[in-house]
Amino acid sequence: MIRIGVIREGKVPPDERVPLTPNQCVSIVQEHPDISLKVQESAVRRIQDEEYVAAGVDMAATVEDQEVLVGVKEVKIDDLIPNKTYLFFSHTIKLQEYNKPLLQAVLNNNVRLIDWECLTDASGRRLIGFGRYAGIVGTYNAFRTYGLKHKTFDLKKATDCVDRKELQSELMKIKIPPLRILLTGRGKVAKGAMEILDELGIEKVGKRDFISNDGERPVYCQITFKDYFKHKSESEFQTSDFYEHPENYESQFMKYGAHADLLITGHYWDSNAPFLFTRDDVRRPDFNIELVADISCDIDGPVASTIRPSTIADPHYGYDPKTEKEVAFDGAGAVTVMAVDNLPCELPRDASFDFGEMFIHHVLPSFLNGDKHGILDRATIAQDGKITDHYSYLREWVNS
């Protein structure tokens, strides 16, 4: 018998998402008699305890009798139960200093830590995450911010929408001006962004058409790292070489950025890779981007105007290219930035369902088949009080 517990989110400010919805919990138990599932009571979820109870889910004040405990964000150190298997986003694999004490506590409590972010197939493709809804909400926020900046329309905040359906109905109220929109990335975030762009009827065009666009209709163009980076020697771009020697590459983002009004970022960026555009680039006469929806949100990184994350409560700010300081989001000459770093939290019901489906189809089978494909093993950061070999680079750091 595998005993699974859905834990209460303890991080402050609270996260309203869940890894499994009520119907998904019921489905797991019905389809797998060898699984018992219990949900810890919580007052902070968007999906209320009463909804779990109504569906027939076993609820309890504690889930300490379960062996596999699943949550969303980092677990508070005081809430860690020794000798359990935990699945949550630990935010430790990039040596995040603020979570070093958490990883130390994981080791001290003999916790097996499986990080959602590290669950991949044999080819290294991520199996689970909230990227799609980051793209959906981030792109919605881009248009909401544009309307507020130009005082042309006022969309409801995504977090005030009951669900994706209401968000979509909000979008249908507006008419998009002839914007030239640039979208970076090709993963789940970018695909989520494209859902909104396509629903709005915005035409997707190729790179050549984007550069020569006449500006009479709204269009968007999707570019990836092969488009906005090039080898310094002008030799042909080779993905394997770029991964091994990113220092030999430089940005050619402005080839496309000079023709864009709105930038939506859905890319993944490595700290060894070049910046997409620098603060000097923002001061160039041909820099025309007036609004950046930075879903990727790397601070002081590849997108020069993103100098801090924004929040759901206060989602945008302005960046002054001359002073390199923050100003009013609608200030004259400012690049408006939307850089909310927890976008899926704005549609917690839909994002939770999407996440739960990925868990059921891509992760749960590994608990039932002895992890025959090594999915859980590859994502295990800590076990038996030690950092695993997959993440050996964390050992010196966590003990320092």
C-alpha positions as MATLAB code, in Angstrom:
seq = 'MIRIGVIREGKVPPDERVPLTPNQCVSIVQEHPDISLKVQESAVRRIQDEEYVAAGVDMAATVEDQEVLVGVKEVKIDDLIPNKTYLFFSHTIKLQEYNKPLLQAVLNNNVRLIDWECLTDASGRRLIGFGRYAGIVGTYNAFRTYGLKHKTFDLKKATDCVDRKELQSELMKIKIPPLRILLTGRGKVAKGAMEILDELGIEKVGKRDFISNDGERPVYCQITFKDYFKHKSESEFQTSDFYEHPENYESQFMKYGAHADLLITGHYWDSNAPFLFTRDDVRRPDFNIELVADISCDIDGPVASTIRPSTIADPHYGYDPKTEKEVAFDGAGAVTVMAVDNLPCELPRDASFDFGEMFIHHVLPSFLNGDKHGILDRATIAQDGKITDHYSYLREWVNS';
ca = [
       0.000    0.000    0.000;
       1.321    3.420   -1.000;
       0.108    6.125    1.372;
       0.008    9.599   -0.235;
      -0.691   12.799    1.673;
      -1.446   16.218    0.176;
       0.123   18.695    2.577;
      -1.029   22.165    3.601;
       0.961   25.013    2.026;
       2.823   26.834    4.768;
       4.879   29.400    2.904;
       4.072   33.076    3.497;
       2.484   34.667    1.555;
       0.324   31.550    1.134;
       0.041   29.731   -2.167;
      -3.540   28.901   -3.117;
      -2.639   26.053   -5.496;
      -2.773   22.323   -4.793;
      -0.995   19.381   -6.456;
      -4.266   17.430   -6.766;
      -7.886   18.557   -7.095;
     -10.760   16.747   -5.312;
     -11.842   14.772   -8.388;
      -8.256   13.803   -9.139;
      -7.843   12.473   -5.606;
     -10.984   10.387   -5.996;
      -9.849    9.118   -9.392;
      -6.484    7.968   -8.033;
      -8.027    5.984   -5.210;
     -10.704    4.433   -7.424;
      -8.261    3.366  -10.119;
      -5.510    2.194   -7.750;
      -6.785    0.126   -4.798;
      -3.194   -0.130   -3.537;
      -3.047    3.635   -2.920;
      -4.496    5.421    0.081;
      -4.767    9.199   -0.143;
      -5.392   11.814    2.504;
      -5.555   15.624    2.227;
      -4.437   17.872    5.070;
      -6.955   20.511    6.089;
      -6.091   24.041    4.962;
      -7.636   27.495    5.132;
      -5.508   29.020    2.356;
      -6.376   26.969   -0.740;
      -8.603   28.400   -3.462;
     -10.224   24.947   -3.578;
     -11.929   24.771   -0.196;
     -11.802   21.849    2.249;
     -15.552   21.494    1.819;
     -15.046   20.680   -1.859;
     -12.721   17.804   -0.978;
     -15.160   16.527    1.625;
     -18.078   16.747   -0.819;
     -16.110   14.663   -3.313;
     -15.510   12.004   -0.668;
     -11.818   12.670   -0.099;
     -10.325   11.668    3.259;
      -9.431   14.879    5.122;
      -7.394   15.201    8.321;
      -5.614   17.793   10.440;
      -2.327   15.968    9.862;
      -0.969   13.579    7.249;
       1.958   12.314    9.305;
       0.725    8.735    8.896;
       1.240    8.942    5.117;
       4.619    8.070    3.587;
       4.681   10.157    0.397;
       3.846   13.823    1.002;
       3.134   16.129   -1.938;
       2.880   19.913   -1.949;
       3.616   22.850   -4.215;
       6.064   25.361   -2.732;
       8.866   24.943   -0.181;
       7.873   23.288    3.078;
       8.584   25.274    6.228;
      11.453   23.761    8.170;
       9.340   23.363   11.310;
       6.736   21.455    9.288;
       9.109   18.798    7.934;
       8.229   15.313    9.186;
      11.320   13.104    9.534;
      11.821    9.969    7.438;
       9.225   10.867    4.805;
       9.361   11.233    1.027;
       8.459   14.775   -0.035;
       7.672   16.189   -3.461;
       7.706   19.987   -3.789;
       9.544   22.806   -5.550;
      12.563   23.190   -3.269;
      14.323   25.987   -5.192;
      17.728   24.674   -4.175;
      19.249   23.187   -7.346;
      20.589   26.570   -8.491;
      22.334   27.076   -5.131;
      19.629   29.439   -3.893;
      21.172   30.688   -0.677;
      17.851   31.547    0.970;
      16.846   27.873    0.871;
      20.120   26.390    2.095;
      18.710   26.008    5.655;
      15.766   24.069    4.202;
      18.046   21.616    2.406;
      20.124   21.243    5.564;
      16.938   20.439    7.495;
      15.952   17.891    4.837;
      19.267   16.113    5.388;
      19.061   16.316    9.180;
      15.529   14.858    9.136;
      16.424   11.984    6.803;
      13.866   13.223    4.272;
      13.863   11.951    0.714;
      13.416   15.111   -1.333;
      12.087   14.775   -4.876;
      11.939   18.114   -6.656;
       9.113   18.669   -9.138;
      11.468   20.735  -11.276;
      13.827   17.779  -11.710;
      11.293   15.181  -12.869;
      12.325   14.462  -16.451;
      12.124   11.730  -19.025;
      15.196    9.923  -20.374;
      15.812   12.773  -22.822;
      15.822   15.412  -20.093;
      12.416   16.893  -20.917;
      10.517   18.112  -17.873;
       7.426   16.081  -17.060;
       5.557   18.386  -14.729;
       5.259   22.054  -13.894;
       3.125   25.184  -13.989;
       4.759   26.644  -17.100;
       1.659   26.558  -19.276;
      -0.333   28.697  -16.855;
       2.599   31.037  -16.334;
       2.413   31.667  -20.075;
      -1.366   32.034  -20.084;
      -1.554   34.457  -17.170;
       1.608   36.346  -18.140;
       0.294   37.059  -21.620;
      -3.107   38.086  -20.265;
      -1.288   40.439  -17.887;
       0.666   41.850  -20.816;
      -2.515   43.048  -22.494;
      -4.027   44.204  -19.212;
      -0.897   46.287  -18.577;
      -0.974   47.678  -22.111;
      -4.573   48.811  -21.645;
      -3.745   50.512  -18.350;
      -0.615   52.154  -19.750;
      -2.485   53.672  -22.689;
      -5.787   54.054  -20.835;
      -7.588   52.252  -23.666;
      -9.172   49.348  -21.783;
      -9.277   47.979  -18.250;
      -9.250   44.191  -17.867;
     -10.082   42.493  -14.606;
      -7.062   41.145  -12.740;
      -6.462   37.484  -13.554;
      -6.495   36.630   -9.864;
     -10.013   38.089   -9.617;
     -11.286   35.767  -12.332;
     -12.965   32.592  -11.113;
     -11.252   30.484  -13.749;
      -9.737   30.399  -17.214;
     -13.185   30.661  -18.800;
     -13.848   34.036  -17.174;
     -10.345   35.208  -18.099;
     -11.043   34.351  -21.705;
     -14.366   36.197  -21.644;
     -12.539   39.289  -20.361;
     -10.164   39.176  -23.329;
     -13.027   38.973  -25.785;
     -14.129   42.460  -24.699;
     -11.094   44.232  -26.114;
      -9.740   45.081  -29.542;
      -6.008   44.710  -30.013;
      -4.266   47.577  -31.843;
      -1.696   46.768  -34.575;
       0.995   45.675  -32.136;
       4.150   43.857  -33.184;
       4.634   41.191  -30.549;
       7.807   39.168  -30.030;
       7.644   35.876  -28.103;
      10.770   34.059  -26.909;
      10.997   30.370  -26.073;
       9.482   27.114  -27.276;
       8.516   25.258  -24.092;
       5.374   25.095  -21.979;
       5.517   28.793  -21.073;
       5.681   29.862  -24.706;
       2.914   27.446  -25.657;
       0.705   28.873  -22.908;
       1.393   32.377  -24.204;
       0.478   31.294  -27.726;
      -2.883   30.013  -26.491;
      -3.844   33.562  -25.508;
      -2.373   35.137  -28.650;
      -4.234   32.680  -30.848;
      -7.509   33.127  -28.946;
      -7.228   36.856  -29.589;
      -6.908   36.145  -33.295;
      -3.430   37.642  -33.532;
      -1.667   36.315  -36.607;
       1.580   34.403  -36.166;
       4.169   35.385  -38.774;
       7.657   34.231  -39.668;
      10.799   36.138  -38.792;
      11.197   37.738  -42.211;
       7.557   38.877  -42.288;
       7.847   40.230  -38.754;
      10.795   42.415  -39.643;
       8.995   43.796  -42.698;
       5.567   44.068  -41.043;
       3.662   47.124  -42.219;
       2.034   47.719  -38.851;
      -1.547   47.629  -40.134;
      -2.558   44.580  -38.084;
      -1.409   42.931  -34.842;
       1.079   40.100  -35.396;
       3.386   37.974  -33.290;
       6.610   36.169  -34.037;
       8.152   33.346  -32.000;
      11.940   33.191  -31.730;
      14.224   30.789  -29.868;
      17.848   30.871  -28.720;
      18.980   29.822  -32.213;
      17.482   33.057  -33.497;
      18.619   35.575  -30.895;
      22.125   34.180  -30.267;
      24.915   33.717  -32.802;
      28.494   32.458  -32.714;
      31.020   35.256  -32.404;
      32.951   33.869  -35.348;
      29.804   33.902  -37.504;
      30.069   30.117  -37.892;
      26.920   28.015  -38.089;
      24.896   27.697  -34.867;
      25.259   24.277  -33.263;
      23.090   23.531  -30.254;
      25.534   21.125  -28.594;
      28.372   23.641  -28.924;
      26.189   26.425  -27.523;
      25.387   24.329  -24.441;
      29.051   23.491  -23.904;
      30.545   26.896  -24.744;
      27.930   29.641  -24.369;
      30.731   32.156  -23.832;
      31.525   31.893  -27.543;
      28.121   33.308  -28.480;
      26.652   36.782  -28.511;
      23.206   38.287  -28.824;
      21.580   39.366  -32.050;
      18.242   39.964  -30.342;
      17.983   43.526  -31.620;
      17.690   42.146  -35.136;
      14.118   41.358  -34.062;
      13.704   43.572  -31.011;
      14.081   46.726  -33.072;
      10.802   45.839  -34.808;
       8.777   44.926  -31.686;
       6.368   46.937  -29.569;
       5.690   44.225  -26.997;
       8.023   41.485  -25.760;
       6.731   38.337  -24.041;
       9.483   36.120  -22.635;
       8.966   32.387  -22.358;
      12.581   31.305  -22.690;
      14.866   29.426  -20.325;
      18.127   31.243  -19.655;
      21.380   29.915  -18.221;
      23.607   32.335  -16.328;
      26.542   31.428  -18.603;
      24.642   32.449  -21.731;
      24.696   35.988  -23.197;
      22.044   38.543  -22.315;
      19.238   39.025  -24.822;
      19.597   42.784  -24.570;
      21.602   45.054  -22.283;
      20.925   48.404  -20.670;
      22.964   50.010  -23.433;
      20.676   48.363  -25.963;
      17.626   49.918  -24.290;
      19.148   53.351  -24.896;
      19.590   52.716  -28.613;
      17.458   54.894  -30.916;
      16.056   51.775  -32.591;
      14.881   50.176  -29.334;
      11.112   50.323  -29.778;
       9.852   47.851  -27.162;
       7.538   49.770  -24.880;
       6.271   46.883  -22.769;
       7.985   43.724  -21.534;
       5.968   40.861  -20.065;
       8.921   39.045  -18.529;
       7.437   35.696  -17.612;
      10.918   34.159  -17.329;
      11.805   36.840  -14.768;
      15.579   36.575  -14.332;
      16.534   39.567  -12.215;
      19.421   41.718  -13.500;
      19.827   39.140  -16.203;
      19.142   38.706  -19.915;
      16.284   41.223  -20.090;
      17.864   44.474  -18.961;
      14.657   46.238  -17.982;
      13.763   43.579  -15.392;
      15.404   44.978  -12.295;
      13.109   43.314   -9.759;
      10.198   40.897   -9.659;
       6.742   42.405   -9.345;
       3.811   41.002   -7.408;
       0.244   39.964   -8.063;
      -0.902   42.924   -5.963;
       1.397   45.385   -7.773;
       2.176   43.707  -11.098;
       4.020   46.351  -13.111;
       6.576   49.128  -12.918;
       8.539   51.344  -15.282;
      12.217   51.211  -16.213;
      13.942   54.458  -17.179;
      16.690   53.697  -19.751;
      18.547   56.917  -18.946;
      18.818   56.547  -15.187;
      18.504   52.730  -15.140;
      16.092   53.212  -12.241;
      12.496   52.324  -11.542;
       9.837   54.879  -12.424;
       6.057   54.938  -12.841;
       4.870   52.168  -15.160;
       3.193   54.687  -17.463;
       5.873   57.357  -17.213;
       7.070   59.163  -20.321;
       9.886   57.268  -22.023;
       9.667   54.348  -19.598;
       9.790   50.711  -20.620;
       6.833   49.159  -18.826;
       7.686   45.868  -17.112;
       5.348   43.107  -15.932;
       7.528   40.619  -14.040;
       5.254   38.747  -11.633;
       7.248   35.681  -10.576;
       4.331   33.485   -9.412;
       1.884   33.932  -12.270;
       0.102   30.535  -12.038;
      -1.077   31.538   -8.559;
      -3.496   33.946  -10.237;
      -5.536   31.056  -11.668;
      -4.998   28.470   -8.932;
      -7.961   26.239   -9.802;
      -7.020   25.750  -13.439;
      -3.289   25.597  -12.769;
      -3.833   22.981  -10.057;
      -5.933   20.794  -12.349;
      -3.329   21.011  -15.104;
      -0.557   20.108  -12.654;
      -2.545   17.218  -11.186;
      -3.127   15.712  -14.615;
       0.609   15.740  -15.294;
       1.261   14.118  -11.914;
      -1.251   11.343  -12.568;
      -0.032   10.562  -16.079;
       3.726   11.150  -15.827;
       4.802   10.777  -12.187;
       2.399    8.542  -10.262;
       3.160    5.454  -12.430;
       6.763    5.517  -11.191;
       5.558    4.919   -7.629;
       3.632    1.884   -8.863;
       6.176    0.277  -11.194;
       9.244    0.466   -9.000;
      10.496    3.537  -10.860;
      11.569    1.373  -13.775;
      12.405    4.403  -15.912;
      14.408    6.164  -13.188;
      12.151    9.205  -13.159;
      11.999    9.485   -9.371;
      15.649    8.595   -8.960;
      16.816   11.377  -11.289;
      14.725   13.914   -9.388;
      15.833   12.844   -5.896;
      18.053   15.550   -4.455;
      18.475   14.074   -0.979;
      18.019   10.591    0.491;
      19.220    8.744    3.598;
      20.575   11.985    5.019;
      22.849   12.624    2.036;
      22.876   14.582   -1.213;
      22.513   12.079   -4.062;
      25.158   11.612   -6.735;
      22.932   13.307   -9.319;
      23.289   16.543   -7.364;
      26.777   16.083   -5.921;
      27.599   19.724   -6.758;
      25.295   20.716   -3.876;
      27.337   18.905   -1.208;
      30.038   21.457   -0.579;
      27.532   24.299   -0.801;
      24.990   22.853    1.620;
      27.713   22.149    4.203;
      29.401   25.528    3.867;
];
